[in-house]
């Protein structure tokens, strides 16, 4: 049986709180109703062991499917409370199921959907809740839910492409590192013993290779400690505001990688800002939420100054262009939108344009990364092979002489 915490109103109008056990949520509500309790609000209270076993993180993909289904139910004319109840009953993720049941309780108590989602900021991002809040005020909940689902789908697809593109280089790099570890730890020490027993003069590449192997074999523990200290120092540095800002600025300054990150940030900013403006959110609030959604601190700080300039009457396009972080094409598109009163449409066009440019940048980046990894690892393995072959050939010549 499941344990539920409840809040209800007694016959005299007083509020009663407590817990009850029942086979299902409906059985618990019926039992409390028979005790002459009204306005019943239930919250499932799983045991600690069950919570540890069943609690799962809610993925962005699950939020996308949930949004799409909710929008379809609302568009079909199904009451919002019943829609949420159906989604809770069908949810496979226990975290989603508990969350939707809490949302259902909130809706039954007269709260708005956005207010219920506000209690779950880890599942629903701030821009999501801001757009939803505006949709409730304008009566376009079904349309906006469909737009949010499309945005989440595009965001997931972009992340999926990045992951797929990095799989091959990562596998090549991992296999190369494993090969080098096997050579340095097992193969080369045997060759060193063999060469020492012959007492022959070894070529320079072989001496360099054996020196590196001897150093790694003798001081591997010091290298591990040094690497650990370096990692901890970097983690500490990036845990501070100044450290994160410096890290983000360095990333933007890197060749090839920097422009790719810039296009990804511009696309995300324009997409979220377009969704919020088209949903009826006021531009200052939309700009604040879109800025907060960006992971790069350099962009956040610069867009904060853009916000101040916009509130002083300078518009949006001019401060964005002056920041130096937005390409001239993006600023020009937004200036056209401001002049013609179609800012939301131009933001969507800009986001689509930079989505295509981001795809090109990613392909270019991966196209450069793959051969670079292969060349570096191939060079290292090739040097090892040359060192061993030259040693064997030199020893053979000395024995023949």
Helices and strands as residue ranges (DSSP letters): E 2-9, E 15-22, H 25-34, E 38-44, H 48-54, H 60-75, H 80-90, H 94-108, H 113-118, H 126-138, H 141-182, I 183-187, H 188-198, H 204-238, H 241-253, H 257-278, H 283-292, H 297-309, I 310-314, H 317-323, H 328-340, H 343-400
